[in-house]
C-alpha cells in the first residue's frame, strides 16, 4: 500500500482497493492515453511510472490507446472544442507514445489495446443506452462545461460523450484500477458509475498530481514553455533538471522515480539533483549519455569551461529574412532567426538582462551587431552555446 500510494493525490476508495488486493490475484490496471501530440514531456510519464510500479508488484498493466476518443477530443480543461484529428495523425502520435512508454514499462508485461476495437462496433442503440447512464445535470457539474455555457462559448453534444466513452473503456477492459491525473477526476469517477450500472464491480480511481513545470508554478506544458521533452538532447535535459529548485527536485523524485525521498534528503541537494538528472537522462537516452552530460555540466558550471562539442548553425544572407548593412548584422535578428529567442522583444530582454555573450564578452547593448565575415560563439543563458556562421 505504501508503494501504491506513493505520490498519489486522491484515491477512490482505499477500502475498495484493499478488498481487491485481499483476493490475492493480479489486478487489471488501466491507463488511457489519447495520442494528440507528437512530442511528449516528463509530465506525460508520471502515469507510466506509476503503472510500472504496479507491474513490479505483480499486477497486469493495460496501456490503452484512445485512437477512437482522440478523434473526438477530451474537453477537460478546455474553453473551446478541440480540433478534430485524422486517423493517420492519431496513429503516428500513438507510435511516439509507445516508443517512450516502453522506456519505462516492461514491454513483455504490458497489454496494448486500442479503444476503436469496441467503440467502432457500437450501434446507435448502444450509444442511446450509454447516454442513459448519466444525467445532463451531473454533466453540467463539470467546471469546464459550466464555464463555457456561462460565457456563451460553443459546447457540442458530442463532447458529453467523451467521458461516457472513456467510462465504457473501463467496462470493455473490466478494469480493476484506472490511473489518471487530477484533471481526469470526473471522467474516471464516471467510469466507476458506468461499471456499476453495467453490473461490474467499480474500478478504483487512483489520481496523480500534475507535474509542475520548470517555472515552479504551472503544470508542465509545451504551451507554457516550462517543459522537459523526453526527446530533448541529453545535455539539454540534464541542464533543465539541474535548473530546478530543491523543492521541485523532490516533487520530481517522488513522481518520476522509485528513490526513497527520505533517504535522498540526507544528501547534499546538488548531489541529489545530479542523481535525478542521471536517472532521467539514462532512462530516455543511455548511461553513456548520462555520464557525458554530467561531465559536461560540471565542466561548464563548476569549472567555467566551454562544452566539448558546440552546436553550429549557418545563416544564409540570401535566403533568410535578415537585415544587415555592409559587413554587420543585428544580434537581435540572429537570435530570432535561430530561435534563441521567441521574439525580438524576448531577445532584447535577454541582452539587457546580461544573458548573452559574444565570443566570451557579455553584451547588454541591444544595438550590437555581428561581423558577417567571421564565425561567432554565442552563449545564451547559462548553458546554451552556439557557433554561428554566415554565408552569402
Secondary structure by P-SEA (a helix, b strand, c coil): cccccccccccccaaaaaaaaacccccbbbbbbcccccccccccaaaaaaaaaaaaabbbbbbccaaaaaaaccccccccccccccaaaaaaaaaaaaaaaaaccccccbbbbbcccccccccaaaaaaaaaccccccccccaaaaaaaaacccccccccaaaaaaaaaaaaacccbbbbcccaaaaaaaaaaaaaaacccbbbbbbbcccccccccccccccccccccccccaaaaaaaaaaccaaaaaaaaaccccccaaaaaaccaaaaaaaaaaaaaaacccaaaaaaaaaaaaacccccccccbbbbbbbbcccccccccccbbbaaaaaaaacccccaaaaaaaaaaccccccccccccccccccccbbbbbbccccbbbbbbbcc
